[in-house]
């Protein structure tokens, strides 16, 4: 019977469902048909596969060829099925032993010459295939991604003829090696930031508990400088989390390898980014910036310059840690557990409330500028801090600094990184998640207050007009402050400091106060 079954993997978000490539050769006029909901790139594989088999000095059967990509209701896209289709045709025409490929998966695009080309989004398929014990054959051009897997049986293939030879002679294909990473580069240091010790402490708290943070202040005060140094104090990701991040970058074909590939990602999209660019989606599924920032930081500079509709798209992922995208052609759920760090000016000119510069904005312009950020979004940001200009002493110190002789003062990244590492380990041992991700039951268990502190919190809620969500976030921040001091219970000082970061969910009103 001229029938062969070959396995491959599709990409539906970060999932990689198994696809069975069923190849049937029958009598009749020569034809080549592909069914099973293939998109244009998959249909075009007919010409690539035919030319690749012929140019590899193999026999292409002159019969009626029917390819079924099962399950039939799953959309198939890209050239990743070329190699599996070619192997299926060779197996159905008895040029390959069917038994030898029964526990194998094939992913790769074919050139007309028979060369196996790189495909994007390979890592989720490799993870799924090796998890079930299959031997995965992938392009040699994807060796860097394949080398990240610590377990699993994987073979690298350069050419269709090479694959056929290895199957005939029972020769193992080359295995991927762990990528040779360059030397670690020097990261930016918080010691380079002159002054702004209160802002540095807020960044420390945000990093320690995974809290969202908004910085507001006049231009040139160091908001972007503070945010860009945040990755330097975050601990490295464990292997499982790092692989999840790399898989998301593999889907978007933006995978890069550096000395710190296990470092938490830091994404800083421009304020002209569209909703699709930020949250993902599109006619063909694109991974958004919030998913590329999974297990890391999403930095939005000039926050009011983003479209209000784009910003409101962040509200649900900030709470749930994932984004569910529903389109006519697909429905996917992508992880998006990110930490939001945002920066903004108090008004369009940037000098509202600045005692040293006159603001040129009218009250209506200031109001409209602020209202571009919705109240529900601001309520989901744990820490609100004002980054003011430098004082006279700090300016003089800055002017004396040169590239060859720079006196570093205050908190530095190394010290902050150690504090963040210890604080996070304490949180994970206690609750299994960072304080920013505590559920209601966990808040009740781990953020208990004494009677006097309960009264204090109730007074703060009344005076600051805080929502119940804001109250819960104050408790989470207070828990992080207690963890930084390595004390078991939340004290009044922790509550007061945490409430100080929630005093203004309206930055402009804080400047006028």
C-alpha positions in Angstrom: 0.0 0.0 0.0 1.5 3.4 -1.1 0.7 5.2 2.2 3.0 6.8 4.7 2.6 8.7 7.9 5.1 11.4 9.0 5.0 13.7 12.0 5.6 17.4 12.2 4.5 20.3 14.4 2.4 23.4 13.8 2.6 26.7 15.6 -0.4 28.1 17.4 1.0 30.8 19.6 3.4 29.2 22.0 1.8 25.8 21.6 3.0 23.3 19.0 0.3 20.8 18.2 1.3 17.5 16.5 0.5 17.4 12.7 0.4 14.0 11.0 1.4 14.3 7.3 -0.5 11.5 5.5 0.9 10.7 2.0 -1.0 8.6 -0.4 0.2 7.5 -3.9 -2.5 6.3 -6.2 -2.9 5.5 -9.9 -4.1 8.0 -12.4 -2.8 11.1 -14.1 0.2 12.7 -12.2 -1.1 15.3 -9.7 0.0 16.8 -6.4 -2.7 17.9 -4.0 -2.4 19.2 -0.4 -5.4 19.2 1.9 -5.9 19.9 5.6 -6.5 23.7 5.7 -3.1 24.7 4.2 -2.3 28.4 3.7 -0.6 29.7 0.6 3.0 29.0 1.8 2.0 25.4 2.5 0.3 25.0 -0.9 3.4 26.3 -2.6 5.5 23.5 -1.0 4.4 21.3 -3.9 6.9 23.0 -6.2 9.6 23.2 -3.6 9.3 19.5 -2.6 9.3 18.3 -6.3 12.4 20.3 -7.2 14.2 19.4 -4.0 13.6 15.6 -4.5 14.8 15.7 -8.1 17.8 17.9 -7.4 18.8 15.6 -4.6 19.2 12.8 -7.2 16.1 11.0 -5.9 13.1 9.7 -7.7 9.9 11.7 -7.7 6.9 9.4 -8.2 4.9 10.1 -11.3 1.6 9.2 -9.7 -1.4 10.9 -8.1 -0.1 12.3 -4.8 -2.4 13.3 -2.0 -1.1 15.0 1.1 -3.4 15.3 4.1 -2.2 17.5 7.0 -4.2 16.2 10.0 -6.0 17.4 12.0 -7.9 19.0 9.1 -9.4 21.8 11.1 -6.0 23.2 12.3 -4.6 26.0 10.2 -1.2 25.2 8.7 1.1 28.0 7.8 4.7 28.5 6.6 7.3 26.3 5.0 8.0 24.2 8.1 6.2 21.2 6.6 8.3 20.9 3.5 10.8 18.4 5.0 8.0 16.2 6.4 6.1 16.2 3.1 9.3 15.2 1.2 10.1 12.4 3.6 6.5 11.2 3.4 6.7 11.0 -0.4 10.0 9.1 -0.3 8.6 6.7 2.3 5.4 6.1 0.4 7.4 5.4 -2.8 9.6 3.0 -0.7 12.8 5.0 -1.0 12.8 5.3 2.9 11.9 2.5 5.4 8.7 3.5 7.1 9.6 1.9 10.3 12.7 4.0 10.7 10.6 7.3 10.7 7.8 6.1 12.9 9.1 7.8 16.0 10.6 10.8 14.3 9.4 14.4 13.7 10.6 16.6 10.8 10.5 20.4 10.6 12.2 22.5 8.0 11.8 24.4 4.7 13.3 23.0 1.5 15.2 25.0 -1.1 14.9 23.9 -4.7 18.4 22.4 -4.5 17.3 20.1 -1.6 19.0 22.2 1.0 17.1 22.4 4.4 16.5 26.0 5.4 15.9 27.6 8.7 12.3 28.1 10.0 11.0 30.5 12.6 9.2 29.4 15.8 11.1 26.1 16.0 11.7 26.0 19.7 8.0 25.3 20.8 7.9 22.4 18.4 11.2 21.0 19.7 10.1 21.3 23.3 6.8 19.5 22.5 8.5 16.8 20.3 11.3 15.9 22.7 8.8 15.8 25.6 7.0 12.9 24.1 10.3 11.1 23.3 10.4 11.6 19.5 13.6 12.1 17.6 13.4 15.6 16.0 15.1 16.4 12.7 15.6 20.1 12.2 17.6 22.4 9.9 21.2 22.9 10.8 20.6 26.6 10.5 18.5 26.3 13.7 21.4 24.8 15.7 21.5 27.7 18.1 17.9 27.3 19.2 18.2 23.5 19.3 21.4 23.7 21.4 19.5 25.4 24.2 17.6 22.2 25.0 19.3 20.3 27.8 17.4 17.1 27.1 15.9 15.5 24.1 17.2 13.7 21.0 17.7 16.1 18.1 19.5 15.8 14.7 20.6 18.6 12.5 20.1 18.2 8.7 21.7 20.4 6.0 20.4 18.6 2.9 17.6 16.2 1.9 20.2 13.8 0.5 22.1 13.8 3.8 19.0 12.8 5.7 18.3 9.9 3.2 21.8 8.7 3.5 21.7 8.7 7.3 18.4 6.7 7.3 19.8 4.1 4.8 23.1 3.6 6.6 21.7 4.0 10.2 24.0 6.9 10.7 23.2 9.5 13.4 22.8 13.1 12.4 24.9 15.7 14.0 23.6 16.8 17.4 23.3 20.5 18.3 25.9 21.8 20.7 25.2 24.4 23.4 25.7 27.8 21.8 29.1 29.4 22.4 28.2 32.6 24.0 30.4 35.7 23.9 31.9 37.2 27.0 29.6 39.0 29.3 29.2 42.7 28.6 29.2 45.4 31.2 25.7 46.5 32.2 24.6 50.0 33.1 25.1 50.8 36.8 22.8 52.8 39.1 25.9 54.4 40.6 26.1 56.4 37.4 22.9 58.2 38.4 23.8 61.4 40.3 21.3 62.0 43.1 17.8 60.6 42.8 18.3 58.3 45.8 14.5 58.2 46.5 13.9 57.2 42.9 16.6 54.5 43.1 14.8 53.1 46.2 11.6 53.0 44.3 13.3 51.1 41.5 14.7 48.7 44.1 11.2 48.0 45.6 9.8 47.5 42.1 12.5 45.0 41.2 12.3 43.2 44.5 8.5 42.6 44.4 7.9 42.7 40.6 5.7 45.8 41.1 4.6 48.1 38.3 6.0 51.7 38.6 5.3 55.1 37.1 7.8 57.9 37.1 6.7 61.5 36.4 8.8 64.6 36.4 10.3 67.3 34.1 12.3 66.3 31.1 16.0 65.6 31.7 15.7 64.5 35.3 16.8 60.9 34.6 13.6 58.9 34.2 14.8 56.9 31.2 18.3 56.6 32.7 16.7 55.0 35.8 14.6 52.6 33.8 17.3 51.5 31.5 19.4 50.3 34.5 16.6 48.1 35.9 17.7 44.9 34.0 21.1 45.1 35.8 19.5 44.5 39.2 17.1 41.7 38.2 18.2 38.1 38.9 18.7 35.7 36.0 15.8 33.5 35.0 15.8 29.9 35.8 16.1 27.5 32.8 12.4 26.8 32.4 11.4 30.5 32.4 14.3 31.4 30.1 13.3 28.7 27.6 9.7 30.1 27.7 11.0 33.6 26.9 13.3 32.3 24.1 10.3 30.3 22.6 8.3 33.5 22.4 11.1 35.3 20.7 11.5 32.4 18.4 7.9 32.8 17.3 8.6 36.4 16.3 11.9 35.4 14.6 13.7 37.9 16.9 15.7 35.3 18.8 19.2 36.6 19.8 22.0 35.0 21.8 24.2 37.0 24.2 26.2 36.3 27.3 23.1 36.9 29.4 20.4 35.1 27.4 18.9 34.1 30.7 18.5 37.7 31.8 15.0 39.0 32.1 13.9 40.7 28.9 13.6 44.4 28.7 11.3 45.8 26.0 11.0 49.5 25.2 8.6 50.0 22.3 8.2 53.5 20.7 5.1 55.5 21.6 3.9 55.3 17.9 3.4 51.5 18.3 0.0 50.1 17.3 -2.2 47.9 19.4 -1.2 44.9 17.4 2.5 45.7 17.9 2.0 46.0 21.7 -0.5 43.2 22.5 -0.1 40.9 19.4 -2.4 39.5 16.8 -2.8 40.6 13.2 -3.9 38.7 10.1 -1.0 36.2 10.8 -0.3 35.9 14.5 2.4 38.3 15.6 3.9 38.2 19.1 3.3 41.5 20.8 5.7 43.5 23.0 3.9 42.4 26.2 4.6 38.8 25.4 8.2 39.5 24.4 8.5 41.1 27.8 7.2 37.9 29.5 9.1 37.3 32.8 10.7 40.7 32.3 10.1 44.5 32.0 8.0 46.5 29.6 9.2 50.1 29.6 6.8 52.7 28.1 8.5 56.1 27.8 6.4 59.2 27.2 3.4 57.2 28.4 0.7 59.8 27.4 2.0 59.8 23.8 0.7 56.3 23.4 -2.8 55.9 22.0 -5.3 55.6 24.8 -6.8 52.5 23.2 -3.4 50.9 23.0 -2.8 51.6 26.7 -6.2 50.3 27.8 -5.2 47.0 26.0 -2.7 46.5 28.8 -5.2 46.4 31.6 -6.3 42.8 31.4 -2.8 41.3 30.8 -1.4 43.2 33.8 -3.9 41.4 36.0 -4.0 37.9 34.5 -0.4 37.5 33.2 -1.6 36.4 29.7 -3.2 37.8 26.6 -6.0 35.9 24.8 -6.2 36.9 21.2 -9.4 35.9 19.2 -9.4 36.4 15.5 -11.5 35.0 12.7 -8.7 32.6 11.7 -7.3 31.7 15.1 -7.7 31.9 18.9 -4.5 31.8 21.0 -3.5 32.5 24.6 0.0 34.0 24.9 1.9 34.4 28.2 2.4 38.1 29.1 3.5 38.2 32.8 5.4 41.5 32.5 6.4 44.2 34.9 5.4 47.7 33.6 7.7 50.6 34.1 6.4 53.9 32.7 7.7 57.4 32.5 5.9 60.7 31.6 6.2 64.4 31.8 3.6 66.4 33.9 2.4 68.3 30.9 3.0 68.7 27.1 5.9 71.2 27.7 7.1 69.1 30.7 7.5 72.0 33.2 4.2 72.1 35.0 5.0 72.5 38.7 8.7 73.1 38.1 9.8 76.0 40.3 12.7 76.8 38.0 10.9 76.8 34.6 7.7 78.4 33.5 5.0 76.1 32.1 3.6 77.3 28.8 0.6 74.9 28.8 -3.0 76.0 29.3 -5.1 74.2 32.0 -7.1 72.5 29.2 -4.0 71.2 27.5 -2.7 69.8 30.9 -6.0 68.2 31.6 -6.3 66.6 28.2 -2.7 65.4 28.4 -3.3 63.7 31.7 -6.6 62.2 30.7 -4.9 60.2 27.9 -4.1 57.8 30.7 -7.2 56.2 32.1 -7.9 55.9 35.8 -8.2 52.1 35.7 -4.7 51.8 34.2 -3.2 54.2 36.8 -4.9 52.2 39.5 -3.1 49.1 38.4 0.3 50.7 38.7 1.6 50.1 42.3 4.2 52.8 42.6 3.9 56.4 41.6 7.0 58.5 42.1 8.0 62.0 41.3 11.5 62.4 39.8 12.4 66.0 40.5 15.4 68.0 39.2 18.8 68.0 40.8 19.6 70.4 43.6 22.4 72.9 43.6 24.9 70.5 45.3 24.1 67.6 43.0 24.5 69.9 39.9 27.9 71.0 41.0 28.8 67.3 41.6 27.6 66.4 38.1 29.6 69.2 36.5 32.8 68.1 38.2 32.4 64.5 36.8 34.5 63.5 33.8 34.7 60.3 31.9 38.1 59.5 33.3 37.3 60.3 37.0 33.8 59.7 38.2 33.0 59.4 41.8 30.1 56.9 42.3 27.9 57.5 45.3 24.7 56.1 46.7 23.1 52.8 45.7 24.9 50.8 43.0 23.6 48.0 40.9 25.7 45.3 42.5 24.3 46.1 46.0 20.8 46.4 44.7 21.0 43.1 42.8 22.0 41.2 45.9 19.1 42.8 47.8 16.7 41.9 45.1 18.0 38.4 44.9 17.6 37.8 48.6 14.2 39.4 48.7 12.8 37.3 45.8 14.1 34.1 47.2 12.3 34.9 50.4 9.0 35.5 48.5 9.3 32.4 46.4 9.9 30.2 49.4 7.0 31.7 51.3 4.3 31.9 48.6 5.8 30.5 45.3 5.3 33.9 43.5 6.5 37.4 43.8 4.5 39.8 46.0 3.1 41.6 43.0 1.4 38.3 41.9 -0.1 37.4 45.3 -3.8 36.3 45.1 -6.4 37.4 47.6 -6.1 34.3 49.8 -2.3 34.7 49.8 -2.6 38.4 50.8 -4.8 37.4 53.7 -2.2 34.7 54.8 1.0 36.6 54.3 0.1 40.3 54.7 -1.7 40.1 58.1 -1.8 43.4 60.1 -2.0 44.1 63.8 -5.2 45.9 65.0 -3.5 49.4 65.1 -2.2 48.9 61.6 -5.6 47.9 60.3 -7.0 51.1 61.7 -4.1 53.0 60.0 -4.8 51.4 56.7 -8.5 52.2 56.9 -7.6 55.9 57.6 -5.3 55.9 54.6 -8.0 54.5 52.4 -10.4 57.2 53.5 -7.9 60.2 53.3 -6.4 59.1 50.0 -9.7 57.9 48.5 -8.2 54.6 47.5 -10.0 51.8 45.7 -10.0 48.3 47.2 -7.5 47.3 44.5 -5.2 50.1 45.5 -5.5 49.0 49.1 -4.4 45.5 48.2 -1.5 46.9 46.3 -0.4 48.9 49.3 -0.4 45.7 51.3 1.8 44.0 48.6 4.2 46.9 48.6 4.4 46.9 52.4 5.1 43.2 52.3 8.0 43.8 49.9 9.4 46.6 52.2 9.3 44.1 55.1 11.0 41.5 53.0 13.8 43.9 52.1 14.4 44.4 55.8 14.0 40.7 56.4 11.3 41.0 59.0 8.4 38.6 59.3 5.6 41.1 60.0 4.4 44.3 58.3 5.0 47.4 60.5 3.4 50.8 60.5 6.4 52.4 58.8 6.0 49.9 55.9 2.4 50.9 55.4 3.1 54.6 55.5 5.9 54.3 53.0 3.8 52.1 50.7 0.9 54.6 50.9 3.3 57.4 50.0 3.9 55.7 46.7 0.1 55.7 46.1 -0.7 59.3 47.1 -1.1 60.4 43.6 -2.5 58.4 40.7 -2.8 61.8 39.0 0.8 63.1 38.5 -0.2 66.6 37.5 -2.2 67.1 40.8 0.9 66.0 42.7 2.9 68.8 41.1 0.4 71.4 42.1 0.2 70.2 45.7 
